[in-house]
Amino acid sequence: MAAPEERDLTQEQTEKLLQFQDLTGIESMDQCRHTLEQHNWNIEAAVQDRLNEQEGVPSVFNPPPSRPLQVNTADHRIYSYVVSRPQPRGLLGWGYYLIMLPFRFTYYTILDIFRFALRFIRPDPRSRVTDPVGDIVSFMHSFEEKYGRAHPVFYQGTYSQALNDAKRELRFLLVYLHGDDHQDSDEFCRNTLCAPEVVSLINTRMLFWACSTNKPEGYRVSQALRENTYPFLAMIMLKDRRMTVVGRLEGLIQPDDLINQLTFIMDANQTYLVSERLEREERNQTQVLRQQQDEAYLASLRADQEKERKRREERERKRRKEEEVQQQKLAEERRRRNLQEEKERKLECLPPEPSPDDPESVKIIFKLPNDSRVERRFHFSQSLTVIHDFLFSLKESPEKFQIEANFPRRVLPCIPSEEWPNPPTLQEAGLSHTEVLFVQDLTDE
């Protein structure tokens, strides 16, 4: 459950909070949120300031301590390589150097005073980053216009995105800060950075991010990395689960020397990437195994649920079938009971049997479907319906039947129909004093 102070964050702030924690490796969520709030939730500036702190440079949001912070060489060893400008040679060289020294000192002093005073008049426009990707693209175009297209592949994204990709891909990230006004920048870009062997090394073994410090995005990275001079290169990699500067190269360095220094830094720190790759592979295998176990569990659970569903359906089917059978039994029982009641009622309603000596009586012998015989006397004036009711009242008679005479062969209309709404009497039906009639079972028709 989220802590109370985290519940008022927007979705965008929550995503930035998690991304910042992932990039910096800070475990405390409160510390991550405090840092982002100091930077107005600007994640790029917050990440850069965090890298600044890791290098031992005071944070721009903390007052400087009484003495400079010391880098813990046991945990965060930063390889630093500075190329000094060559000293003047001979009397002529020293003479020129001494003559130009006062002018150079005066120029840079006045320039620094002017820049310092200008900050009080108006803020440095580079301090506000509005289009970081645009800054990168603009620097790329100006670089290609001046030095050609034979250069290392520039990372076309923000510094924060480059850090994120280097961490995700477990690659070295080489950062180059270009000082437009520095006297060595032009020679470094033209002769060193664009050298084929340097281009080949950078393109094959690392990501390369570059920007001018005159651009807001480059200036912001410059404030985080605190370069001393130009040209400036910083090698960054994932070390101890956080992005760390492991090498700094400053000054006009030659191509062979740059290749040697970059190779040395990579070789010295390769074990960290190998260890991290092994850990990631182990985590991925554990995750895959857990996912397979979860899938197997879900498959087993679905199989059990399917079996249970089929068992429920089978129980429900049996229950419905038993209910149907029971309903059929009850319906059949009601039908038989109603039939029996109807037989009894028909029997009670039958007129009395005439005496044998009655000249108007008719003796009828009925042959039932079960080959049994029943005989009874009826009066000539009685309707054929009486014959039907008598047979219906017998226990052994079928539920539905018709009565047939043999000579001539015909079916007697004992039940009212459209042709015979009022069944005829025995005399009208042409029966004699003694008749044999056949009962035809119609129950199954």
C-alpha positions in Angstrom: 0.0 0.0 0.0 1.4 3.5 -0.9 2.6 5.7 1.9 0.3 8.6 2.7 2.7 11.2 1.3 2.9 9.3 -2.0 -0.8 9.2 -2.6 -1.1 12.8 -3.7 1.4 12.4 -6.6 0.2 12.5 -10.1 0.7 9.6 -12.5 3.5 11.5 -14.3 5.3 12.3 -11.1 5.0 8.7 -9.9 6.6 7.5 -13.2 9.4 10.1 -12.9 9.9 9.0 -9.3 10.3 5.3 -10.3 12.6 6.2 -13.3 14.8 8.4 -11.1 15.2 5.6 -8.5 16.0 3.1 -11.3 18.7 5.4 -12.8 20.4 6.4 -9.5 19.9 3.3 -7.4 18.7 5.2 -4.4 16.7 2.9 -2.2 14.8 5.5 -0.2 11.7 6.7 -2.0 11.5 9.7 0.2 15.0 10.8 -0.7 14.2 10.3 -4.4 11.1 12.5 -4.1 12.9 15.2 -2.1 15.6 15.4 -4.8 13.1 15.6 -7.6 11.1 18.3 -5.8 14.4 20.3 -5.4 14.7 20.1 -9.2 11.0 21.0 -9.9 10.5 17.3 -11.1 13.1 17.8 -13.9 14.5 14.3 -14.0 17.4 15.1 -16.3 18.7 17.8 -13.9 18.1 15.6 -10.9 20.1 12.7 -12.4 22.9 14.9 -13.4 23.1 16.5 -9.9 23.1 13.0 -8.4 26.1 12.1 -10.6 27.7 15.4 -9.4 27.4 14.3 -5.8 28.8 10.8 -6.6 32.0 12.5 -8.0 32.5 14.4 -4.8 31.4 17.7 -6.0 28.9 19.6 -3.8 25.4 19.6 -5.0 24.0 22.9 -6.3 21.3 22.7 -3.7 23.6 22.1 -0.7 25.9 24.7 0.8 29.6 23.8 0.3 31.2 22.2 3.3 34.2 23.7 5.2 36.6 21.6 3.2 36.2 19.9 -0.2 34.4 16.5 -0.3 36.8 13.7 -0.9 36.0 10.9 -3.4 36.0 7.4 -1.8 38.6 5.7 -3.9 37.7 2.3 -2.5 34.2 2.6 -3.9 34.2 5.3 -6.6 37.6 5.4 -8.2 37.5 7.9 -11.0 40.4 7.6 -13.5 41.4 11.1 -14.5 43.8 12.0 -17.3 44.6 15.6 -18.0 46.8 16.7 -21.0 48.5 20.0 -20.2 49.4 22.5 -22.9 53.0 22.3 -24.0 55.4 24.6 -22.3 57.2 27.3 -24.5 60.6 26.3 -25.8 63.6 28.5 -26.4 64.2 32.1 -25.7 61.8 33.2 -28.4 59.0 31.0 -27.1 59.5 32.1 -23.5 59.7 35.7 -24.6 56.4 35.5 -26.5 54.8 33.7 -23.6 55.9 36.4 -21.1 54.9 39.2 -23.4 51.4 37.8 -23.9 50.9 36.7 -20.3 49.7 40.1 -19.0 47.4 40.6 -22.0 46.0 37.0 -21.6 45.6 37.4 -17.8 43.9 40.8 -18.3 41.6 39.5 -21.0 40.4 36.4 -19.1 40.1 38.4 -15.8 37.9 41.1 -17.5 35.9 38.4 -19.3 35.2 36.5 -16.0 34.3 39.7 -14.2 32.0 40.6 -17.0 30.3 37.2 -17.0 30.0 37.3 -13.2 28.4 40.8 -13.3 26.1 39.7 -16.2 24.6 37.0 -14.0 23.2 39.7 -11.6 21.7 41.6 -14.5 20.0 38.7 -16.2 20.1 34.9 -15.6 22.2 32.8 -17.9 19.8 31.7 -20.7 21.6 28.3 -20.8 20.2 27.5 -17.3 16.7 27.0 -18.8 16.4 23.9 -20.9 13.3 24.0 -23.1 14.3 21.8 -26.0 17.1 19.3 -25.0 16.7 17.2 -28.2 16.8 20.3 -30.3 20.0 21.3 -28.6 21.6 17.9 -29.6 20.3 18.1 -33.2 21.5 21.7 -33.6 25.0 20.7 -32.3 25.2 17.7 -34.6 24.3 19.9 -37.7 26.9 22.6 -36.7 29.5 19.9 -36.1 29.0 18.2 -39.5 29.0 21.6 -41.3 32.4 22.4 -39.7 34.1 19.0 -39.5 32.3 16.8 -42.0 30.2 13.6 -41.6 33.1 11.3 -40.7 32.6 11.3 -37.0 31.4 9.0 -34.2 27.7 8.3 -34.3 26.0 10.8 -32.0 23.3 9.7 -29.6 20.2 11.5 -30.8 18.5 12.0 -27.4 18.9 13.8 -24.1 21.6 13.0 -21.6 19.1 11.3 -19.3 18.0 9.1 -22.2 21.6 8.2 -23.0 22.2 7.2 -19.4 19.1 5.1 -19.4 20.0 3.3 -22.6 23.6 2.7 -21.5 22.2 1.2 -18.3 19.6 -0.9 -20.0 22.1 -2.2 -22.7 25.0 -2.5 -20.2 27.3 -0.4 -22.4 29.9 2.3 -21.8 28.7 5.9 -22.4 31.3 8.4 -23.6 30.2 12.0 -23.0 31.9 14.8 -24.9 31.4 18.4 -23.9 32.4 20.8 -26.6 33.7 24.2 -25.7 33.1 26.5 -28.7 35.4 29.3 -27.4 38.2 27.1 -26.3 41.4 27.2 -28.4 41.9 23.4 -28.5 38.3 22.4 -29.4 38.8 22.8 -33.1 42.0 20.8 -33.3 40.6 18.1 -31.1 37.4 17.6 -33.2 39.2 17.8 -36.5 42.3 15.7 -35.8 41.4 13.4 -32.9 37.6 12.9 -32.6 37.2 12.5 -36.4 40.2 10.2 -36.8 39.1 6.9 -38.4 40.6 4.7 -35.7 38.9 6.7 -33.0 35.6 6.7 -34.8 35.8 2.9 -35.2 36.6 2.3 -31.5 33.7 4.6 -30.3 31.1 3.2 -32.7 31.9 -0.5 -31.9 32.3 -0.4 -28.1 30.3 2.4 -26.6 27.5 4.9 -26.9 28.6 8.5 -27.7 26.8 11.6 -26.4 28.0 15.0 -27.3 26.8 18.6 -26.9 28.1 22.1 -26.8 28.3 23.9 -23.5 26.8 26.9 -25.2 23.5 24.9 -25.5 21.3 24.7 -22.5 21.4 20.9 -22.5 25.2 20.8 -22.8 25.5 23.5 -20.1 23.4 21.5 -17.7 25.5 18.4 -18.2 28.6 20.6 -17.7 27.2 21.8 -14.4 26.8 18.2 -13.3 30.2 16.9 -14.5 32.2 20.0 -13.5 34.9 19.9 -16.2 38.1 21.8 -15.6 39.1 22.4 -19.2 38.3 21.5 -22.8 38.2 19.2 -24.7 36.4 17.2 -22.0 35.4 13.5 -22.1 33.7 11.4 -19.4 33.3 7.7 -19.4 30.1 6.5 -17.6 28.9 3.0 -16.9 26.7 1.0 -14.6 28.8 0.2 -11.6 27.4 -1.3 -8.3 23.9 -0.9 -9.8 24.2 2.9 -10.4 25.5 5.0 -13.3 29.0 6.1 -12.3 31.7 8.3 -13.9 34.7 5.9 -14.1 37.0 8.1 -16.2 37.7 11.7 -17.1 39.9 12.9 -20.0 40.6 16.6 -20.3 42.8 18.6 -22.6 44.1 18.2 -26.1 44.7 14.5 -26.4 46.0 12.8 -29.6 44.2 10.0 -31.4 46.5 7.1 -30.3 46.7 8.4 -26.8 42.8 8.7 -26.7 42.4 5.2 -27.9 44.9 3.9 -25.3 43.2 5.8 -22.5 39.6 4.7 -23.5 40.8 1.1 -23.8 42.5 1.2 -20.4 39.3 2.6 -18.8 37.1 -0.1 -20.4 39.4 -2.9 -19.6 39.7 -1.8 -16.0 35.9 -1.7 -15.6 34.8 -4.5 -17.9 34.4 -6.9 -15.0 31.6 -4.8 -13.6 29.6 -5.1 -16.8 30.3 -8.8 -17.0 29.2 -9.2 -13.4 26.1 -7.2 -14.1 25.3 -9.2 -17.3 25.6 -12.4 -15.3 23.3 -11.0 -12.6 20.8 -9.9 -15.2 20.9 -13.2 -16.9 20.4 -15.0 -13.6 17.5 -12.6 -12.8 16.1 -13.2 -16.2 16.4 -17.0 -15.9 14.8 -16.7 -12.4 12.0 -14.6 -13.9 11.5 -17.0 -16.8 11.5 -19.9 -14.4 9.0 -18.1 -12.2 6.9 -17.2 -15.2 7.0 -20.8 -16.4 6.0 -22.0 -12.9 3.2 -19.4 -12.9 2.0 -20.5 -16.3 2.1 -24.2 -15.3 0.2 -23.3 -12.1 -2.4 -21.4 -14.1 -2.7 -24.2 -16.6 -3.1 -26.7 -13.8 -5.6 -24.3 -12.1 -7.5 -23.9 -15.4 -7.5 -27.7 -15.9 -8.9 -28.2 -12.4 -11.4 -25.5 -12.9 -12.4 -27.1 -16.2 -12.8 -30.5 -14.5 -14.8 -29.0 -11.7 -17.0 -27.2 -14.3 -17.6 -30.5 -16.1 -18.3 -32.2 -12.9 -20.8 -29.5 -12.0 -22.4 -29.7 -15.5 -22.6 -33.5 -15.2 -24.2 -33.2 -11.7 -26.6 -30.6 -13.0 -27.4 -32.8 -16.1 -28.0 -35.8 -13.9 -30.1 -33.7 -11.5 -32.2 -32.3 -14.4 -32.6 -35.8 -15.9 -33.7 -37.2 -12.5 -36.1 -34.3 -12.2 -37.4 -35.0 -15.7 -37.8 -38.7 -14.9 -39.5 -37.8 -11.7 -41.8 -35.3 -13.5 -42.5 -37.9 -16.1 -43.3 -40.5 -13.4 -45.6 -38.0 -11.6 -47.2 -37.0 -14.9 -47.7 -40.7 -15.8 -49.1 -41.4 -12.3 -51.5 -38.4 -12.6 -52.5 -39.6 -16.1 -53.2 -43.2 -14.9 -55.1 -41.9 -11.9 -57.1 -39.5 -14.1 -57.7 -42.4 -16.5 -58.9 -44.7 -13.7 -61.1 -42.0 -12.4 -62.5 -41.5 -15.9 -63.1 -45.2 -16.3 -64.9 -45.3 -13.0 -67.0 -42.4 -13.9 -67.9 -43.9 -17.3 -68.8 -47.2 -15.6 -71.1 -45.4 -13.1 -72.8 -43.6 -16.0 -73.5 -46.8 -18.0 -77.2 -47.7 -18.4 -78.2 -51.0 -16.9 -77.8 -54.1 -19.1 -81.1 -55.4 -20.7 -82.4 -58.8 -19.9 -81.7 -61.6 -22.4 -85.4 -62.0 -23.2 -85.7 -58.4 -24.1 -86.6 -58.4 -27.9 -84.8 -55.0 -28.3 -81.6 -56.1 -26.8 -78.4 -56.7 -28.7 -75.8 -59.2 -27.6 -72.3 -58.0 -28.6 -69.1 -59.9 -28.2 -66.0 -57.7 -28.1 -62.6 -59.1 -29.1 -60.0 -57.0 -27.3 -56.4 -56.4 -28.6 -55.0 -58.9 -26.0 -57.2 -61.7 -27.6 -59.6 -61.7 -24.6 -63.3 -61.6 -25.1 -66.0 -59.6 -23.3 -69.7 -59.7 -24.0 -72.6 -57.5 -22.9 -76.1 -56.7 -23.9 -77.2 -53.3 -25.1 -80.5 -51.8 -26.3 -81.1 -51.1 -29.9 -82.1 -47.5 -29.1 -78.9 -46.8 -27.2 -76.2 -44.7 -28.9 -72.9 -46.2 -30.1 -71.3 -44.0 -27.5 -72.6 -46.4 -24.8 -70.6 -49.2 -26.4 -67.5 -47.0 -26.4 -68.0 -46.0 -22.7 -68.5 -49.7 -21.7 -65.2 -50.7 -23.4 -63.4 -47.7 -22.0 -64.5 -48.6 -18.4 -62.9 -52.0 -18.7 -59.5 -52.4 -17.0 -58.0 -54.4 -19.9 -59.1 -52.1 -22.6 -56.6 -49.7 -24.3 -56.6 -46.0 -23.6 -57.4 -45.1 -27.2 -59.2 -47.5 -29.5 -61.8 -47.8 -32.2 -64.5 -50.3 -32.8 -64.8 -52.2 -36.1 -67.6 -54.4 -37.5 -66.7 -57.2 -39.8 -69.7 -57.6 -42.1 -69.5 -55.2 -43.8 -66.1 -54.2 -42.5 -66.4 -50.7 -41.1 -65.4 -48.5 -38.2 -68.4 -47.6 -36.0 -68.7 -43.9 -35.3 -68.8 -44.2 -31.5 -67.3 -40.8 -30.8 -68.7 -37.5 -32.0 -66.9 -36.1 -35.0 -67.5 -33.6 -37.8 -69.1 -36.3 -39.9 -71.1 -37.7 -37.0 -71.7 -34.9 -34.4 -74.3 -37.2 -32.8 -73.3 -40.9 -33.0 -76.1 -43.2 -34.3 -77.9 -45.8 -32.3 -77.1 -49.5 -32.5 -80.1 -49.9 -34.7 -79.2 -47.1 -37.0 -75.6 -48.5 -37.2 -77.2 -51.7 -38.7 -76.3 -54.0 -35.8 -78.1 -57.3 -35.5 -79.3 -59.1 -32.3 -75.9 -60.8 -32.1 -72.7 -59.1 -33.2 -69.0 -59.6 -32.9 -67.1 -56.4 -32.8 -63.3 -55.9 -32.9 -61.5 -53.4 -30.7 -58.5 -51.8 -32.5 -55.8 -50.3 -30.2 -54.9 -46.7 -31.2 -52.8 -45.8 -28.2 -49.4 -45.6 -30.1 -50.7 -43.8 -33.1 
